[in-house]
Amino acid sequence: MVIEQVENRGERRFFSFLMMLATLSMTIWAIVCAMNMVAVIEKVHKDKEYDYDMFWLTAFFTVIITVLIFLLVDAR
């Protein structure tokens, strides 16, 4: 029982560290996501291929939403 509590504390510290790191880097993720969105909009306007930019836009958006959801869940 005590060993499980110690292991859980270690997992909580690691998760808290990851969430702190993700939260502090959120502005960087948001800026890159916005830049990719602008690039996609420009390429759509000029009828160019935008598969690569769309992939990164989706990846960054997914990371941002995931971090926000984990923050909301952790706040409870």
VENNOR-V235915 format. One record per backbone hydrogen bond with DSSP energy under -1.0 kcal/mol. NH is the residue of the N-H (numbers start at 1). CO is the residue of the C=O. Records with the same first field share a line. If there is no record, write none. Layout:
NH = CO + CO
//
This chain:
5 = 1
6 = 2
7 = 3
8 = 4
9 = 5
10 = 6
11 = 7
12 = 8
13 = 9
14 = 10
15 = 11
16 = 12
17 = 13
18 = 14
19 = 15
20 = 16
21 = 17
22 = 18
23 = 19
24 = 20
25 = 21
26 = 23
29 = 25
30 = 26
31 = 27
32 = 28
33 = 29
34 = 30
35 = 31
36 = 32
37 = 33
38 = 34
39 = 35
40 = 36
41 = 37
42 = 38
43 = 39
44 = 40
45 = 41
46 = 42
48 = 43
54 = 50
55 = 51
56 = 52
57 = 53
58 = 54
59 = 55
60 = 56
61 = 57
62 = 58
63 = 59
64 = 60
65 = 61
66 = 62
67 = 63
68 = 64
69 = 65
70 = 66
71 = 67
72 = 68
73 = 69
74 = 70
75 = 71
//
